[in-house]
Amino acid sequence: MGNSSKDDSASDGDTSSGDTPPSKSSLYSEGEKVLAYHGPRLYEAKVQKAELRKKEWRYFVHYLKSLQWLRHLSNSWDEWVGVDRLMKHTEENVLKQQALDKKQGVDKNVKSGRSAQTKPKSSTDAKVEKEDLKNNVSKGKKRKSESGVEKDNVSLEKLVKIQIPSTLRKQLVDDWEFVTQQDKLVKLPRSPTVDDILTKYLEYRAKKDGMMTDSIGEILKGIRCYFDKALPVMLLYKKERKQYHEAVVDNVSPSTVYGAEHLLRLFVKLPELLAFVNIEEETLTRLQQKVLDFLKFLQKNQSTFFLSAYDGSKVSEGKGKGKDD
């Protein structure tokens, strides 16, 4: 997405056509609830300010829900956008928002990842991927997913850099080996679950800090939300999909079924997921610090949270066909 901050009026929309004639009357009024494009998706937002600049209307919008957990890392989560980034909050446009959500694999009521799949990787691709995992897992290097979602080209400089501790990087490599090479799966449901681990971390921080902070709680809610949405789209290997559809039914949250093994995979993909979010440098630094602290907590409890061996009896059919996320 764009690089604009809330004080920058330069155009940051990636869908601008530039051929809309300027109008003296604004299409959106201050205080109006709208839908705003942010990356490939639409989010609910509210227009805070409307200004005519260089014959073009610019709108200072405040995101209401999905991006709100990041607000606790900074003073606010707002940005200037052009008219091309906004849509009226109508029933028709809300349906369009839901359709985009479904395409991105974030609709809880739809079993994501069933219909849109890319071709499976070859054995050569799998070997390359393994080397990437060993050497570049901390650099946020992107790997192919089978979600079928077209990703924007985001430079590595713009990605949030997450340094995963060395013992956890080895855990990721072992995880890859178990599933793709040894045809073994994590036995579900896991204990502790992702929810359990996040709760334990919240209790750990409260005890260490002597208080329960809202910012930590909101960040953990954000991690949980990202995990639940990302798991079926980009955190599973192909051999794990059948198990997912059997284990996650009736709108059960994956965070109540899966554990540390799959949660750790999220932090490899997190830089890619956050690439669509305009994070100010100060906010980015705080986010990196808090994520690193959480990863150190996982590392400290590695023998308790992670399995030392996987279950080899329930691998889905078609083994050897492809290795992917």
C-alpha positions, 0 to 999 in steps of 0.5 A: 500500500501507500506510504502516506502518513496522516500529515502527508497529502500526497496520493497514496491510493493504488487504484487511482485513475487520475481522470476524475474531474474535480468538484467544488462539492465534496462527495463525503462529509465530515463524520460520515461512515464510509468504506475505505480501501486499504490494500486489497480489502475494504474497511469500515472508516469514518471521515474526520476531515474533508479538504480540497487540495490542488483541485482534488478532494482529500479525506482524513479517515479513521479506521473503525474495526479491523485495523484498530488493534494497532492504534494502541501502539501509536496516538491514532490510526488515521490517514489521508486518502483520495476519493478513489479509496472511498465508497459510500457505506451502502448495502450494495457496497457492504456486499462488495466488502464481504465478497472481497473478504471472502476472496481474501479468505477472511470470511468465517462462514466460508471454508477458505482455501478450498476453491482457489489453489495454485499448482503444487510445488515440485520437489525442487521448489520444496528444497529451495523453500527449505533453504529459505526457511533455514536462512531467511525466516527472520527476514520476512521473505515471501513464499508461495501460498496456495490461497490463490490471492494475488499479492502486491509486490512489496519491497523488503525494505517496507516489510516489518522485520521480525527477528525469530530466535535461532531455536525457534527457527530450528523449530520451523525447519523441524516442523517442515520436515515432519509434515512435508518429508515424514508425512506426519501431522500435529495431533489436534486439538492441541494443548495448550492452544493458541488461545491458552498461550496468548492468555499465559503471555498476558498473565506473564506480562501482568505479573512482570509489569505489575499491571494489566495493560490495554495495549498488550491485550489489544495486540494479543487480540490482533495476533489471535485475529490474524491467526484465525484468518490466516491459518486456512489461507497461508499457514497450512501445508497441503497435507494438513488441509484435510485435517483442518476441514475435519477439525475446524467445524461449526465456526470454531476458531482455529485458535481454540484448536491449534497450538504453538506449531502453527502460531509460530508460522504466523510470525514468518508471514506477519511481515507480509500481512502487515505490508498493507498497513501504513505503520509509522516508524515509531509505531513499527519500532514498538510493534517489533519490540512487542513481537520479539518479547512474545517470541522470546516468551515462546522460546523460554517455554519451547519444551512446554508449548511445542511437540517434540514429535508429530502424529504419523497416522493421519496424513491426508491422501496425495502425499508427495504431490506438493509442499506449500504453505 
